[in-house]
Amino acid sequence: MTDSRRRAEISGGGFAGLTAASALAQMGWSVRVHERAAELRAEGAGIVLWNNSLQVLDKIGATPDLQARSMTPPAYETRMNNVIQSQETLDGIRWRTMTRPHLHDTLLTAARESGVEIIANSEVTGATPDGTVTFADGSSAEADLVIGADGVSSAVRDSLGIPMKRERSRDGITRFLVPRRKAELQALEPDTEWDNVIDFWNLDPRVLRVLYTPANDEELYIALMSPSADADGSRVPIDLELWTSVFPQLAPVLQDAAGIQGRYYGYQTTRLEHWTDGHVAVIGDSAHAMCPALAQGAGTAMQNAWTLAVAATAALDAGEDLPAALREWERLERPYTDLAQDKSQWYADTREMAKGNQFTGDSVQTALYNPTDPNRHEVHAA
Ligand SMILES: Cc1cc2nc3c(=O)[nH]c(=O)nc-3n(C[C@H](O)[C@H](O)[C@H](O)COP(=O)(O)OP(=O)(O)OC[C@H]3O[C@@H](n4cnc5c(N)ncnc54)[C@H](O)[C@@H]3O)c2cc1C
C-alpha cells in the first residue's frame, strides 16, 4: 500500500532536524531524517535553552525527558577579574541548562516515538525547488517539503545557490564536559554559589574567559574563550598552566579539561538572502549560524523548526500554495532570529557581556519569545 500522507525529507539529524521531524510527524506527515554520520549523537559539551525552545519541547512532548537530567541554576553571575559584577536571578524567564548529548537523546526519542524514519550514513548532496532531494549514493527522493537542517556547511543551502554573507569574529571557544567537583571548588572558594552559572571574564592584561555552567548534579560544562590570535589561549588540549594562572579557583575542573583533546570554535555569523526556495526551506545553522553570546543558536533553530511545521501544515490543509506559504513563514518569523543574530554579534564585537546585567531589553526578547503562541506576532508588535 502506498503512503498517501504528506512527505517531508530532512537533511541533518541535529537539534533543528529532529525538532522539525517530530513536529511534522505529529501533524500527520510521513518524515525521513537523513544523517550523514554513522551514529546520531551530539558532542560532549553543554547547552542552555530558554523559553522559546522550551515551549517547543512542551509541544512535541519532550519536556518530561528533558527535565529529568537538566537544571535551572539559581542565578547567572558575571565576574570581572573575579569581582562580581552582577548576579541575575532571571525571575520570570524560563531557562534550563543540560548537556548536548542529553538534549539530542531527548529529541531523538521524541522523533522515534512520533514515527519518524531516521537514516544514518545517508548523506544529502542537494535539493531542487520542486522538492527533489539527492543523495551521495546517486539516489533521489521527492517530497512536498524538503528541509535543510544540515548545519553551517549545509549541502542543501549551497546546492540552491542562496547568496550568503559570512562574518568571522575575533574570539572563539573550546568546550568541555567534566565532573562537577563541587566540594573541591567549595574548598577553594567557600563563599561562592557553585550551582550558579558563572561567567568569569578577564580582559586586561589578556582576554581570557571561562563560562562555568552546571548541567546537572554530576556534570559541569565549561567553555574557555580566547581570541583566535592568541595561540596559547586557543591551543588544544588547553595550556593548563596558563588557564590555572588566570583562574586558580577553577583548578580542579581545568585539570579535567586538560585531559580532553577539545576543539576550538571560532565564532561566526551567516546571513542568507532568503531561507526558502520553492518546496525547500533551511533552518538552524544552515540558515543562521550565530555567535554564542545569547546562547540562542539551537533555541532559534528549534523555534523555526516548529513554526515551519505549523506553517507548512496549515497551508496544505487550506489548499494553499506551499512555496508562497514558506515565504510568508520566513517574513513573519525571521525578524526574531535576525534580532538574536544581531545582538549576539554585537556582544561578540564589543565583549560588553563582561559588564554583567545583560538580561534586559533586546537581549531577552528572543529568550522570552513563545513560538507556539498563535497570537505571538501581535504580542511582540505591541
Ligand atoms: C561555542 C558554542 C556554544 C553554543 N552554545 C549554545 C547554547 O548554549 N544554546 C543554544 O541554543 N545554542 C548554542 N550554540 C549554537 C548551537 O550549537 C547551534 O546553533 C546548533 O547546534 C545548530 O543546530 P543544527 O541542528 O542547525 O545544526 P548541527 O547541530 O550542526 O546539526 C547538523 C546535522 O546535519 C548533519 N549533516 C551535515 N551535512 C549533512 C549532509 N550533507 N547530509 C546529511 N546530514 C548532514 C550533521 O552531521 C549534523 O548531525 C552554541 C554554539 C557554539 C559554537
The ligand as an SDF file (V2000), in Angstrom:
LIG
                    3D

 53 58  0  0  0  0  0  0  0  0999 V2000
   30.6870   27.5370   21.4570 C   0  0  0  0  0  0  0  0  0  0  0  0
   29.2370   27.4240   21.1510 C   0  0  0  0  0  0  0  0  0  0  0  0
   28.2960   27.4660   22.1940 C   0  0  0  0  0  0  0  0  0  0  0  0
   26.9240   27.4020   21.9150 C   0  0  0  0  0  0  0  0  0  0  0  0
   26.0270   27.4460   22.9310 N   0  0  0  0  0  0  0  0  0  0  0  0
   24.6870   27.4080   22.6660 C   0  0  0  0  0  0  0  0  0  0  0  0
   23.7220   27.4590   23.7160 C   0  0  0  0  0  0  0  0  0  0  0  0
   24.0520   27.4780   24.9050 O   0  0  0  0  0  0  0  0  0  0  0  0
   22.3970   27.4830   23.3570 N   0  0  0  0  0  0  0  0  0  0  0  0
   21.9830   27.4170   22.0650 C   0  0  0  0  0  0  0  0  0  0  0  0
   20.7750   27.4520   21.8010 O   0  0  0  0  0  0  0  0  0  0  0  0
   22.8850   27.3230   21.0600 N   0  0  0  0  0  0  0  0  0  0  0  0
   24.2150   27.3130   21.3290 C   0  0  0  0  0  0  0  0  0  0  0  0
   25.1240   27.2090   20.3180 N   0  0  0  0  0  0  0  0  0  0  0  0
   24.6430   27.0780   18.9350 C   0  0  0  0  0  0  0  0  0  0  0  0
   24.2050   25.6590   18.6170 C   0  0  0  0  0  0  0  0  0  0  0  0
   25.2030   24.7300   18.9470 O   0  0  0  0  0  0  0  0  0  0  0  0
   23.8860   25.5370   17.1270 C   0  0  0  0  0  0  0  0  0  0  0  0
   23.1430   26.6490   16.7010 O   0  0  0  0  0  0  0  0  0  0  0  0
   23.0620   24.2550   16.8960 C   0  0  0  0  0  0  0  0  0  0  0  0
   23.8190   23.1260   17.2270 O   0  0  0  0  0  0  0  0  0  0  0  0
   22.6040   24.1890   15.4470 C   0  0  0  0  0  0  0  0  0  0  0  0
   21.8480   23.0210   15.2770 O   0  0  0  0  0  0  0  0  0  0  0  0
   21.5530   22.4830   13.8090 P   0  0  0  0  0  0  0  0  0  0  0  0
   20.7080   21.2700   14.0050 O   0  0  0  0  0  0  0  0  0  0  0  0
   21.0830   23.5900   12.9560 O   0  0  0  0  0  0  0  0  0  0  0  0
   22.9890   22.1020   13.2200 O   0  0  0  0  0  0  0  0  0  0  0  0
   24.0230   20.9740   13.6570 P   0  0  0  0  0  0  0  0  0  0  0  0
   23.9970   20.7830   15.1320 O   0  0  0  0  0  0  0  0  0  0  0  0
   25.3090   21.3420   13.0150 O   0  0  0  0  0  0  0  0  0  0  0  0
   23.4400   19.6420   13.0150 O   0  0  0  0  0  0  0  0  0  0  0  0
   23.5350   19.3930   11.6310 C   0  0  0  0  0  0  0  0  0  0  0  0
   23.4720   17.8980   11.3930 C   0  0  0  0  0  0  0  0  0  0  0  0
   23.4370   17.6630    9.9990 O   0  0  0  0  0  0  0  0  0  0  0  0
   24.3480   16.6280    9.6670 C   0  0  0  0  0  0  0  0  0  0  0  0
   24.7610   16.8500    8.2790 N   0  0  0  0  0  0  0  0  0  0  0  0
   25.6170   17.7930    7.8090 C   0  0  0  0  0  0  0  0  0  0  0  0
   25.7150   17.7140    6.4740 N   0  0  0  0  0  0  0  0  0  0  0  0
   24.8950   16.7080    6.0920 C   0  0  0  0  0  0  0  0  0  0  0  0
   24.5470   16.1700    4.8200 C   0  0  0  0  0  0  0  0  0  0  0  0
   25.0920   16.6460    3.6920 N   0  0  0  0  0  0  0  0  0  0  0  0
   23.6680   15.1380    4.7690 N   0  0  0  0  0  0  0  0  0  0  0  0
   23.0980   14.6470    5.9130 C   0  0  0  0  0  0  0  0  0  0  0  0
   23.4110   15.1280    7.1420 N   0  0  0  0  0  0  0  0  0  0  0  0
   24.2880   16.1530    7.2250 C   0  0  0  0  0  0  0  0  0  0  0  0
   25.4570   16.7780   10.6940 C   0  0  0  0  0  0  0  0  0  0  0  0
   26.2220   15.5820   10.8320 O   0  0  0  0  0  0  0  0  0  0  0  0
   24.6640   17.1370   11.9470 C   0  0  0  0  0  0  0  0  0  0  0  0
   24.2290   15.9870   12.6270 O   0  0  0  0  0  0  0  0  0  0  0  0
   26.4930   27.2710   20.5710 C   0  0  0  0  0  0  0  0  0  0  0  0
   27.4190   27.1920   19.5290 C   0  0  0  0  0  0  0  0  0  0  0  0
   28.7830   27.2630   19.8220 C   0  0  0  0  0  0  0  0  0  0  0  0
   29.7780   27.1670   18.6860 C   0  0  0  0  0  0  0  0  0  0  0  0
  1  2  1  0
  2  3  1  0
  2 52  2  0
  3  4  2  0
  4  5  1  0
  4 50  1  0
  5  6  2  0
  6  7  1  0
  6 13  1  0
  7  8  2  0
  7  9  1  0
  9 10  1  0
 10 11  2  0
 10 12  1  0
 12 13  2  0
 13 14  1  0
 14 15  1  0
 14 50  1  0
 15 16  1  0
 16 17  1  0
 16 18  1  0
 18 19  1  0
 18 20  1  0
 20 21  1  0
 20 22  1  0
 22 23  1  0
 23 24  1  0
 24 25  2  0
 24 26  1  0
 24 27  1  0
 27 28  1  0
 28 29  2  0
 28 30  1  0
 28 31  1  0
 31 32  1  0
 32 33  1  0
 33 34  1  0
 33 48  1  0
 34 35  1  0
 35 36  1  0
 35 46  1  0
 36 37  1  0
 36 45  1  0
 37 38  2  0
 38 39  1  0
 39 40  1  0
 39 45  2  0
 40 41  1  0
 40 42  2  0
 42 43  1  0
 43 44  2  0
 44 45  1  0
 46 47  1  0
 46 48  1  0
 48 49  1  0
 50 51  2  0
 51 52  1  0
 52 53  1  0
M  END
$$$$
